[in-house]
Amino acid sequence: MPAGDGSPWQGEMSRIYAGAMDQMVGQAPQHISRADKLANASQAAGARQLSVIVPTFNERDNVAVLFARLAETLEGISWEVIFVDDNSPDGTWQTVQELAQRDPRARCIRRIGRRGLSGACIEGILASSAPCVAVMDADLQHDETQLPKMLGLLQRGEAELVVGSRYIDGGNADSFNRQRRGASEFATTLAKKLLRVEVADPMSGFFMIRRDRFEQLAPKLSVQGFKILLDIVATGQGKLRVVEIPYAFGSRLHGESKLDSMVALDFLGLLLAKMTGDAVSLRFLLFALVGSIGLVVHLAVLDVSFNAFGYSFAESQLIGAVAAMTSNFLLNNFLTYRDQRLKGLSIVSGLLMFYLVCSVGLFANVGVAFSVYGQQPIWWLAGAAGALMGVVWNYAMSGLFVWRKR
């Protein structure tokens, strides 16, 4: 029978369908909010609710254990875990890839030629697919059983950022030795006073955030360093709704700590960057700090060459300049650009390029200094202007030609 003929059975079917829909709508609870309806619809459609970001370095033995714990804790929740591995020598990334072949909830991002916990977290969060994202370590020191509670706070709209805190009632860091606990508490106090951060544990590495809020902040975050939570809270400038929940910080079982001896300088650099409103980057501050050390090296070598060995001033100045550039290169390679550290024969070619960059920077330094002195004959002002120009030039050109990203 042709369509649209107005047959009685089609009209009857339409009335039955409309009546069923009316009955379903009438039975729907009226108190459910639009946000709850959307959340229920997403869950019913199988949409992922939570992404867990785990930065790793030499954590091969912990991968399977952590994944099993997450699977048990997050039962009934649609989730994924993204291990962001800095090309671990122990093959952590291979272990994750093998796990991912057996279970699609596991994913791996293998980073080559760069290191750093903050950068790993940022890359992992931006690669996630859920509206809520948690960050935790692979060393099993963070309490994964708190994840459902944290997720609930975000989904109910009670918070935009949930922090696992060791320093509120119910939390503890008893696994810290005396030295590490003292350093952590001092850093926390310093951050709260200087940045006016209203979080009890801004040094925590265990937190969960709405991904849309993170993406708004991401362009202003530093990829260097280890204190990603402090960076997030400071960049949010008090506009994030934060809730802290207590947890007990556990003991490391396997693997290698992602903190090294330079974490204190990273932390201080982050504080300075945030205090200046991100006017200067953490890497630039470290570069300038190394330059200050280079100035001391230059003057010391100049003094010894001129006064102790009797070289002419011109010869002593040249020796001092070469010594300063060499020390600057080595320190920058070790500290400022350690996530892009040159190794092997690349050190030699990098050093020669650094000499060239700094030599051009010297001409820029002198040119600016003379220009300023000609307009305003104040020697220290002209010298400072020239030095600043030299630092900016050396920093920009070093990033382009010496430690360029590969």
QUIBEL-V583190 format. One line per field, one symbol per residue. ss: DSSP state (A for helix, B for strand, O for the rest). phi: phi as a letter, one per 30 degrees, with the letter a starting at -180 (. if undefined). Layout:
# QUIBEL-V583190
ss: ???
phi: ???
This chain:
# QUIBEL-V583190
ss: OOOOOOOAAAAAAAAAAAAAAAAAAAAOOOOOOAAAAAAAAAAAOOOOOBBBBBBBOOOAAAAAAAAAAAAAAOOOOOBBBBBBBOOOOOOAAAAAAAAAAAOOOBBBBBOOOOOOAAAAAAAAAAOOOOOBBBBOOOOOOOOAAAAAAAAAAAAOOOOOBBBBBOOOOOOBOOOOOAAAAAAAAAAAAAAAAAAOOOOOOOOOOOBBBBAAAAAAAAOOOOOOOOOAAAAAAAAAOOOOOBBBBBOBOOOOOOOOOOOOOOAAAAAAAAAAAAAOOOOOOAAAAAAAAAAAAAAAAAAAAAAAAAAAOOOOAAAAAAAAAAAAAAAAAAAAAAAAOAAAOOOOAAAAAAAAAAAAAAAAAAAAAAAAAAAAAAAOOOAAAAAAAAAAAAAAAAAAAAAAAAOOOO
phi: .ddidideddddddddddddddddddddeddddddddddddddddiddcbcccbdbahbedcdddddddddddcdjcdbbbcdccdheddiedddddddddcbddcbbcccciabkddddddddddcdbcdbbcbadcdidcdddddeddddddddidacbccdcccbejcabdddddddddddddddddddddchdcbdbdddcbabbdddddddcedcdddcibcddeddddddhicddcbcbdacddcdcbibddcbdcdddeddddeddddciidbdedddddddddddddddedddeddddccciddddddddddddddddddddddddcdcddbedbiddddddddddedddddddddeddddddddddbdcddddddddddddddddddddddcccddc
